[in-house]
Amino acid sequence: MKNVGFFGSIHFKFVMVYVLLIMIAMQIIGIYFVKELEVSLKSNFEDALTKRVSLLVYNIEQEMSRDSKEYTDGKTPTGEITTIIEGFLTEEILEVRVIDKNKTVIATTSANQDIVGRKTTDEMVLRALVGLDYNNDYIEPDTQQRVRVMTMPINANNFSDQTIGAIYIVASMEEIFSQMRIINKIFATGTILALCITAGLGIFLARTITKPMKDMRKQAIELANGNFSRKVKVYGDDEIGQLAVTFNYLTERLEDAQATTDGERKKLASVIAHMTDGVIATNKNGQVILINNPALEMLDVTRGTLKNVNILELLGLEEEYTFDSIVEGQESFILDSSTRQLPFILRVSFSVIQKESGKIDGIIAVLYDITEQEKIEEERREFVANVSHELRTPLTTMRSYLEALADGAWEDKDIAPQFLNVTQTETERMIRLVNDLLQLSKLDRTEYQLNMDWINLPDFFNKIIDRFEMTKPQHVSFIRNIPKEKLYVEIDTDKITQVIDNIISNALKYSPEGGKVTFSIDILPEDLQLRIRDEGVGIPKESVKKIFGRFYRVDKARTRKLGGTGLGLAIAKEMVLAHGGDIWAQSGEGQGTTIYFTLPYDPEQEDEWDE
């Protein structure tokens, strides 16, 4: 038995699964924790910044609302505003600008003082001048710092809707992300430590499981070798320990079963040896491993010549069959070993030896001497042949013509061929009659079964029509109104083919010169309806319902001339009814005839076959 490598062992898999589960759990916790912490820090930063900016807006509004005459000692509103915003600067606040209602920058903390006195076109400032706050985070291109830009309107008296200016502030968020980097580093270090500890625990736990399992593996190998004396060591009272106890119990039961099997084998060998029928057993390759004395006598062989002999070679079937075909078919075969002096016929029946898993382990062949049965069967066949021959013998009409010929009509060169032609026609008609009777006899049996199969009806119908189109009379044309979509029904294809053949044959028989035969399929709620219409002489209305009766003929003279037996539509009706369908006709004299028949149709089951 192949040894399991370390990376393929359950030991390694257990540790890996254990570590991966811990890693996934910690990652999920870490991602959630870091995400929530980042949101919390940003929210706190935004709240604090907003409060400070609101206070700054209030102070600047006071200065912008004062009259310039109120300033003394050379002070100006712009100077005071500049002083206020410079005092507002901290490590986080990178820049502050104040813009008046005319979109002019009146003060800034930026090193670039050239923008003071210039109008701004910044969209964020313009939105603030109409009374809208605006916040945005981005990475500053020069320093690659994460910053937040805020603009807030400056309203007159801080209570009215009149905007007298706007303030533009750039604040650094690097402190927040610096804290996040430190936290992530701490979390990563903790994760690594946790994984190391987890891996160690996993290895320890895996060993407590795999050690008893290795012992059980050894026990299984010993059992395979027939050693039932070894026992599995029980390490504890847990599930693994219970499994070990069960394994030891299994060993005891296997030992008992082995002893029982040996006893049954000996009994079976004794029964086979004393059977009157021949028995041959093979292995999975078809080689004979067991044969009893009756089989040796029937096949006229000795036990010593059967070493490594294939059963097909022993039975003389190697040229016609293979071992696989015997296994799949499991048919019975007749072996005729008769001589001129002594008949000797055997029937061989095969049965597959199959394991519980379904795997073929060999076959059993049983040989029966059926010489006497075949003799009786041959007599029965001869009797049936004689009776059939008598049934096919012409009756009244043929007898009359033959008597006339016997009385000398054969010498008349004009009459004799006519008499012979009538005799031949009647003979063929009687043969068809017997065949139809046999078919009806089968349909009448209660044990009659259909060989059902799912088929695409339009395709099936078209193929039958194609066959008739190759042999139809030239004066008849075919018209098809058959859907192109797939319509699946469950039918016995042989029987429905015979139904359609009978109907089309009748349509062709009665079609006039230049006539048309039309084929259609209609989709009904629970059925598929097939229609076959001809343009023949038609059927009187009083006879339409009778045409499916046995031996019924509308025009006996015409039917006799065309060779009909009066059983074709009766057979068709029995076959359609056996499928759960219905069949009927519509016709009138000189109007042609349409034969309808239906077959059960279930669109839901059709979907399964159309995939």
C-alpha positions in Angstrom: 0.0 0.0 0.0 1.3 3.4 -0.9 2.6 5.6 1.9 1.1 9.0 2.4 3.5 12.0 2.0 3.7 14.7 4.6 2.0 17.3 2.5 -0.8 14.9 1.6 -1.3 13.7 5.2 -4.2 14.5 7.4 -1.7 15.8 9.9 -0.6 18.6 7.5 -4.1 19.3 6.3 -5.5 19.6 9.9 -2.8 22.1 10.9 -3.3 24.1 7.7 -7.0 24.2 8.1 -6.7 25.3 11.7 -4.2 28.0 10.9 -6.2 29.3 7.9 -9.4 29.5 10.0 -7.6 31.5 12.6 -6.0 33.7 10.0 -9.3 34.3 8.2 -11.0 35.1 11.5 -8.3 37.6 12.5 -8.3 39.2 9.1 -12.1 39.7 9.3 -11.8 41.2 12.8 -8.8 43.3 11.8 -10.5 44.7 8.6 -13.6 45.5 10.5 -11.7 47.1 13.4 -9.4 49.2 11.2 -12.3 50.3 9.0 -14.4 51.4 12.0 -11.4 53.1 13.7 -10.6 55.0 10.5 -14.2 56.2 10.2 -14.2 57.2 13.9 -10.9 59.1 13.6 -12.1 60.9 10.5 -15.4 61.8 12.1 -13.7 63.2 15.2 -11.3 65.2 13.1 -14.1 66.6 11.0 -16.2 67.5 14.0 -13.3 69.3 15.7 -12.3 71.1 12.6 -15.9 72.2 11.9 -16.2 73.7 15.4 -12.9 75.6 15.1 -13.8 76.9 11.6 -17.3 78.0 12.9 -15.5 80.1 15.6 -13.1 81.5 13.0 -16.0 82.4 10.7 -17.7 84.3 13.5 -14.6 86.3 14.3 -14.0 87.2 10.6 -17.7 88.1 10.2 -17.3 90.6 13.1 -14.3 92.2 11.5 -15.9 92.4 8.0 -19.1 93.9 9.5 -17.2 96.7 11.3 -16.9 100.2 9.8 -13.3 101.1 8.8 -13.7 104.3 10.8 -13.7 102.3 14.0 -10.1 101.2 13.6 -7.3 103.3 15.2 -3.6 103.3 15.4 -3.3 102.5 11.6 -5.3 99.3 11.8 -7.3 98.1 8.9 -10.0 95.4 8.5 -7.7 93.4 6.2 -4.9 93.5 8.7 -7.1 92.4 11.5 -8.5 89.5 9.5 -4.9 88.5 8.5 -4.0 88.6 12.2 -7.0 86.4 13.1 -6.3 83.7 10.4 -2.6 83.6 11.2 -3.5 82.9 14.8 -5.8 80.1 13.7 -2.9 78.2 12.0 -1.8 75.0 13.7 0.1 71.9 12.7 -3.0 70.5 11.1 -4.2 73.8 9.5 -2.0 74.4 6.4 -3.7 77.4 4.8 -6.6 79.8 5.4 -8.0 82.3 2.8 -10.8 84.8 3.2 -12.8 86.0 0.2 -15.3 88.8 0.1 -18.6 88.8 -1.6 -17.0 90.2 -4.8 -14.9 86.9 -5.1 -11.7 88.8 -4.2 -9.2 87.3 -1.9 -8.7 89.8 1.0 -6.4 87.7 3.2 -4.4 84.5 3.1 -1.8 82.6 5.2 -0.2 81.2 2.1 3.4 82.2 1.3 2.1 83.3 -2.1 0.6 86.7 -1.1 0.2 87.6 -4.8 -3.3 86.1 -4.8 -4.4 88.8 -2.3 -6.6 91.3 -4.1 -7.3 89.0 -7.0 -10.6 87.4 -7.9 -10.9 83.7 -7.4 -12.6 81.3 -9.8 -12.4 78.3 -7.5 -15.7 76.4 -7.8 -15.6 75.5 -4.1 -15.4 79.2 -3.1 -18.1 80.2 -5.5 -20.4 77.6 -4.0 -19.6 79.0 -0.5 -20.5 82.6 -1.7 -24.0 81.4 -2.5 -24.4 79.9 1.0 -23.2 76.3 0.5 -20.7 74.4 2.6 -18.2 72.1 0.9 -15.8 69.4 2.1 -13.4 67.3 0.0 -10.4 65.0 0.7 -7.5 64.6 -1.6 -3.7 64.1 -1.8 -1.7 67.2 -2.1 0.5 66.8 -5.3 3.6 68.6 -4.0 3.9 67.1 -0.5 1.8 63.9 -1.1 -0.1 64.7 2.1 -3.7 63.7 2.7 -5.6 67.0 3.2 -9.1 68.1 3.7 -10.4 71.3 2.0 -13.3 73.1 3.5 -15.2 76.2 2.4 -17.9 77.9 4.5 -20.0 81.0 3.8 -19.6 84.1 6.0 -23.1 85.5 6.7 -23.9 88.9 7.9 -24.6 88.9 11.7 -24.1 85.1 11.5 -27.9 84.7 11.4 -29.1 86.2 8.2 -29.0 84.5 4.7 -27.0 87.4 3.3 -23.5 86.1 2.4 -20.8 88.7 2.8 -17.8 86.4 2.1 -16.4 82.9 2.3 -13.5 81.2 4.1 -11.3 78.6 2.4 -9.3 76.2 4.7 -6.8 73.4 3.9 -6.2 71.0 6.8 -3.7 68.1 7.0 -5.0 64.6 7.8 -1.6 62.9 8.1 -1.9 62.6 11.8 -4.9 60.3 11.4 -3.2 58.1 8.8 0.0 58.0 10.9 -2.0 56.6 13.8 -3.6 54.1 11.4 -0.2 52.9 10.2 0.9 52.3 13.8 -2.3 50.4 14.6 -2.0 48.3 11.5 1.6 47.4 12.4 0.6 46.4 15.9 -2.3 44.3 14.5 0.0 42.6 12.0 2.5 41.7 14.7 -0.3 40.3 16.9 -1.6 38.3 13.9 1.8 36.7 13.3 2.3 35.8 17.0 -1.2 34.3 17.1 -0.6 32.2 14.0 2.6 30.9 15.4 0.9 29.9 18.6 -2.0 28.4 16.6 0.3 26.4 14.4 2.0 24.9 17.5 -1.4 24.0 19.0 -2.6 22.6 15.7 0.4 20.3 15.4 -0.2 19.0 19.0 -3.9 18.4 18.3 -3.3 16.8 15.0 -0.9 14.3 16.5 -3.5 13.2 19.1 -5.8 12.4 16.1 -3.4 11.0 13.5 -1.5 8.6 15.9 -4.6 6.4 16.5 -5.4 6.6 12.8 -2.0 5.3 11.8 -2.5 2.4 14.2 -5.9 1.7 12.5 -4.3 1.8 9.1 -1.9 -0.9 10.1 -4.8 -2.9 11.5 -6.6 -2.6 8.2 -3.6 -3.9 6.3 -3.4 -6.9 8.7 -7.1 -7.6 8.1 -6.5 -7.5 4.4 -3.8 -10.1 4.8 -6.1 -12.4 6.9 -4.6 -11.7 10.3 -7.4 -11.3 12.7 -5.3 -11.6 15.9 -4.0 -8.0 16.0 -5.9 -5.4 18.0 -6.0 -1.6 17.8 -4.7 0.3 20.9 -7.4 2.4 22.6 -5.9 5.8 23.6 -9.0 7.3 25.3 -12.7 7.5 25.7 -13.3 10.2 23.1 -14.6 9.7 19.5 -11.3 8.4 18.3 -11.2 5.9 21.2 -14.7 4.8 20.4 -13.6 4.3 16.7 -10.7 2.1 17.9 -13.1 0.0 20.0 -15.4 -0.3 17.0 -12.5 -1.3 14.8 -11.6 -4.1 17.2 -15.3 -5.2 17.2 -15.2 -5.2 13.4 -12.2 -7.4 13.5 -14.0 -10.0 15.6 -17.1 -9.9 13.3 -14.9 -10.3 10.2 -13.2 -13.3 11.7 -16.7 -14.8 12.4 -17.9 -13.9 8.9 -14.8 -15.4 7.3 -15.4 -18.7 9.1 -19.1 -18.6 8.1 -18.1 -17.9 4.5 -15.7 -20.8 4.4 -18.4 -23.1 5.7 -21.0 -21.8 3.1 -18.4 -22.2 0.3 -17.9 -25.8 1.2 -21.7 -26.3 1.2 -22.1 -24.6 -2.1 -19.3 -26.7 -3.6 -21.1 -29.8 -2.4 -24.5 -28.7 -3.9 -22.9 -27.8 -7.3 -21.1 -31.1 -7.4 -24.3 -33.0 -7.0 -26.5 -31.0 -9.4 -27.9 -32.7 -12.4 -27.5 -29.5 -14.5 -24.1 -28.4 -15.6 -22.6 -25.3 -13.8 -19.5 -23.3 -14.9 -18.1 -20.3 -13.0 -15.5 -17.9 -14.3 -13.4 -15.0 -12.9 -13.7 -11.4 -14.2 -11.6 -12.3 -17.2 -13.8 -15.1 -18.3 -11.4 -17.9 -17.3 -13.1 -21.1 -15.9 -12.5 -21.4 -12.1 -15.2 -23.9 -11.3 -17.0 -26.7 -13.2 -19.1 -29.6 -11.9 -19.2 -33.2 -13.2 -22.5 -32.9 -15.2 -21.0 -30.0 -17.1 -17.8 -32.0 -17.8 -20.0 -34.9 -19.2 -22.2 -32.6 -21.3 -19.2 -30.9 -22.9 -17.2 -34.1 -23.1 -14.1 -32.6 -21.5 -11.8 -33.5 -18.6 -11.0 -31.4 -15.6 -7.3 -31.4 -16.4 -7.7 -29.7 -19.8 -9.5 -26.7 -18.3 -6.5 -24.8 -16.8 -6.7 -21.1 -17.9 -9.4 -22.0 -20.5 -11.8 -19.2 -21.4 -15.5 -20.1 -21.2 -16.2 -18.8 -24.7 -13.5 -21.2 -26.0 -14.9 -24.0 -24.0 -18.5 -23.5 -25.4 -17.3 -22.8 -28.9 -18.6 -19.2 -29.0 -15.3 -17.3 -29.3 -15.8 -16.4 -33.0 -19.3 -14.9 -32.5 -19.2 -13.3 -29.1 -16.8 -11.6 -26.6 -16.9 -11.9 -22.8 -18.1 -8.3 -22.5 -21.0 -8.9 -24.9 -22.0 -12.0 -22.8 -21.9 -9.9 -19.6 -24.0 -7.1 -21.1 -26.5 -9.3 -22.9 -26.8 -12.2 -20.5 -28.7 -14.1 -23.3 -29.4 -17.8 -23.5 -27.6 -19.7 -26.2 -28.5 -23.0 -27.9 -25.5 -25.4 -28.4 -26.4 -28.1 -31.0 -24.0 -31.0 -30.6 -26.3 -33.5 -32.4 -24.9 -36.2 -34.6 -26.8 -38.2 -37.3 -27.3 -41.0 -34.9 -28.0 -39.1 -31.7 -29.5 -35.6 -31.2 -28.0 -33.6 -28.3 -28.9 -30.0 -27.7 -27.9 -27.8 -24.8 -29.2 -24.4 -23.6 -26.7 -22.2 -21.8 -28.0 -19.5 -19.5 -25.6 -16.8 -18.1 -25.8 -14.9 -14.9 -23.4 -12.2 -13.8 -21.5 -12.4 -10.5 -21.6 -8.8 -9.3 -20.2 -7.3 -6.1 -22.1 -4.9 -3.9 -20.2 -2.0 -5.5 -21.6 -3.0 -8.9 -18.3 -4.3 -10.2 -18.4 -7.5 -12.4 -16.5 -10.3 -10.7 -17.3 -13.1 -13.2 -20.3 -15.1 -14.7 -22.1 -18.3 -13.9 -23.2 -20.5 -16.8 -25.9 -23.1 -16.3 -26.2 -25.9 -18.9 -29.5 -27.6 -19.5 -30.1 -30.7 -21.7 -33.1 -29.6 -23.8 -32.9 -32.3 -26.4 -36.3 -33.7 -25.6 -37.8 -30.2 -25.3 -36.4 -29.2 -28.7 -37.9 -32.3 -30.2 -41.3 -31.4 -28.8 -40.8 -27.8 -30.0 -39.9 -28.9 -33.4 -43.1 -30.9 -33.6 -45.1 -27.9 -32.5 -43.4 -25.7 -35.1 -44.3 -28.2 -37.8 -47.9 -28.3 -36.6 -48.1 -24.5 -36.7 -46.5 -24.4 -40.2 -49.0 -26.9 -41.5 -51.9 -25.0 -40.0 -50.6 -21.7 -41.4 -50.2 -23.4 -44.7 -53.8 -24.6 -44.6 -55.0 -21.1 -43.5 -53.3 -19.6 -46.5 -54.9 -22.1 -48.9 -57.4 -20.3 -51.1 -61.0 -20.8 -50.1 -64.2 -20.8 -52.2 -63.0 -18.5 -55.1 -59.7 -20.3 -55.5 -61.3 -23.7 -55.4 -63.8 -22.7 -58.1 -61.0 -21.5 -60.4 -58.8 -24.5 -59.8 -61.7 -26.9 -60.5 -62.4 -25.1 -63.8 -58.7 -25.4 -64.7 -58.8 -29.1 -63.8 -61.9 -29.5 -66.1 -59.9 -28.3 -69.1 -59.9 -24.6 -68.8 -56.1 -24.7 -68.7 -56.1 -25.5 -72.4 -57.8 -22.1 -73.2 -55.0 -19.6 -73.7 -57.3 -16.7 -72.9 -59.0 -17.9 -69.8 -56.2 -19.9 -68.1 -53.9 -16.9 -67.4 -56.8 -15.0 -66.0 -57.7 -17.9 -63.7 -54.1 -18.2 -62.6 -53.8 -14.5 -62.0 -57.0 -14.5 -59.8 -55.6 -17.5 -57.9 -52.3 -15.8 -57.2 -54.1 -12.6 -56.1 -56.3 -14.5 -53.7 -53.3 -16.3 -52.4 -51.5 -13.1 -51.6 -54.6 -11.7 -50.0 -55.0 -14.7 -47.7 -51.3 -14.4 -46.7 -51.9 -10.8 -45.8 -55.0 -11.8 -44.0 -53.2 -14.3 -41.8 -50.4 -11.9 -41.0 -52.9 -9.3 -40.0 -54.8 -11.8 -37.8 -51.6 -12.7 -36.1 -50.9 -9.0 -35.4 -54.3 -8.5 -34.0 -53.9 -11.6 -31.9 -50.8 -10.1 -30.3 -52.6 -6.8 -29.7 -55.5 -8.6 -28.0 -53.3 -10.3 -25.4 -53.6 -8.7 -22.0 -49.8 -9.1 -21.4 -49.0 -7.2 -24.5 -46.4 -4.5 -23.8 -45.1 -1.5 -25.8 -41.4 -0.7 -26.1 -41.7 3.0 -25.4 -39.1 5.6 -26.3 -38.9 9.4 -26.4 -38.7 10.7 -30.0 -39.0 14.0 -31.8 -42.4 13.5 -33.6 -41.9 16.0 -36.5 -38.5 14.4 -37.4 -40.0 10.9 -37.0 -43.0 11.7 -39.2 -40.8 13.3 -41.9 -38.6 10.3 -42.2 -41.6 8.0 -42.8 -42.9 10.4 -45.4 -39.5 10.5 -47.1 -39.5 6.8 -47.4 -42.9 6.8 -49.2 -41.9 9.7 -51.3 -39.1 7.6 -52.9 -41.6 4.9 -54.0 -44.9 6.8 -54.4 -46.7 6.9 -57.8 -45.7 9.8 -60.0 -49.3 11.0 -60.3 -49.5 11.7 -56.6 -47.8 14.7 -54.8 -47.1 15.2 -51.1 -47.7 18.4 -49.1 -46.3 18.7 -45.6 -47.6 21.0 -42.9 -45.3 19.8 -40.2 -43.9 22.1 -37.5 -40.1 22.6 -37.5 -40.0 22.9 -33.7 -39.1 19.8 -31.6 -42.1 18.0 -30.1 -41.2 15.0 -28.0 -43.6 12.1 -27.3 -43.2 8.7 -25.7 -44.2 6.0 -28.2 -43.3 2.5 -29.5 -41.7 3.6 -32.8 -42.3 0.3 -34.5 -46.0 0.3 -33.8 -46.6 4.0 -34.7 -44.6 3.4 -37.9 -47.0 0.6 -38.8 -50.0 2.9 -38.0 -48.7 5.6 -40.3 -47.7 3.1 -43.0 -51.2 1.7 -43.1 -52.8 5.1 -43.4 -50.4 6.4 -46.0 -50.8 3.1 -48.0 -54.6 3.6 -48.1 -54.2 7.2 -49.1 -52.0 6.3 -52.0 -54.3 3.5 -53.1 -57.3 5.7 -53.4 -55.6 8.9 -54.7 -56.6 9.9 -58.3 -54.5 11.1 -61.1 -52.8 14.4 -60.0 -54.0 13.9 -56.5 -52.3 15.3 -53.4 -51.7 13.7 -50.0 -51.4 16.3 -47.2 -49.5 15.6 -43.9 -50.1 17.8 -40.8 -49.3 17.9 -37.1 -51.5 20.0 -34.8 -50.5 20.9 -31.2 -53.4 20.4 -28.8 -53.4 21.2 -25.0 -52.7 17.6 -24.0 -52.1 15.8 -27.4 -50.4 16.0 -30.7 -52.8 15.4 -33.6 -51.5 13.9 -36.8 -53.6 14.4 -40.0 -53.2 12.5 -43.3 -55.6 13.7 -46.0 -56.0 12.3 -49.6 -58.2 13.6 -52.5 -59.7 10.2 -53.3 -63.2 9.1 -53.9 -64.1 9.5 -50.2 -66.3 7.5 -47.9 -70.0 7.8 -47.4 -70.9 9.5 -44.2 -72.8 6.4 -42.9 -69.6 4.3 -43.3 -67.0 6.7 -41.8 -67.4 5.4 -38.3 -67.2 1.8 -39.4 -63.9 1.8 -41.3 -61.9 1.0 -38.1 -63.9 -2.2 -37.6 -62.3 -5.6 -38.5 -62.9 -6.8 -42.0 -65.1 -3.8 -42.8 -64.8 -2.6 -46.5 -66.6 0.3 -48.0 -66.2 -1.0 -51.5 -65.5 -4.7 -51.4 -64.9 -5.0 -55.1 -62.4 -2.1 -55.2 -60.7 -3.3 -52.0 -60.3 -6.8 -53.4 -58.9 -5.4 -56.6 -56.3 -3.3 -54.7 -55.4 -6.2 -52.4 -56.8 -5.0 -49.0 -57.7 -7.3 -46.2 -59.9 -5.0 -44.1 -57.6 -5.2 -41.1 -55.2 -2.3 -41.7 -57.2 0.4 -39.9 -58.3 -2.0 -37.2 -54.7 -2.7 -36.4 -53.9 1.0 -36.5 -56.8 1.7 -34.1 -55.6 -0.9 -31.6 -52.1 0.4 -31.6 -53.1 4.1 -31.2 -55.5 3.2 -28.3 -52.6 1.2 -26.7 -50.6 4.5 -26.6 -53.5 6.3 -24.9 -54.5 8.2 -28.1 -57.5 8.2 -30.3 -58.1 7.8 -34.0 -61.0 8.8 -36.3 -61.8 9.9 -39.9 -63.6 12.6 -41.7 -64.8 12.0 -45.3 -67.6 12.4 -47.8 -68.2 10.9 -51.2 -66.0 12.7 -53.7 -64.4 14.9 -51.0 -61.4 12.8 -50.1 -60.6 11.3 -46.7 -58.8 12.7 -43.7 -57.5 10.3 -41.0 -56.8 11.8 -37.6 -55.0 10.3 -34.7 -53.6 11.7 -31.5 -50.8 10.9 -29.1 -50.4 12.1 -25.5 -48.2 15.1 -25.2 -46.7 16.8 -22.1 -44.7 20.0 -22.7 -43.0 19.8 -19.3 -41.5 16.4 -20.0 -40.6 17.6 -23.5 -38.4 20.3 -21.9 -36.3 17.6 -20.2 -35.6 15.9 -23.5 -34.9 19.1 -25.3 -31.9 20.1 -23.1 
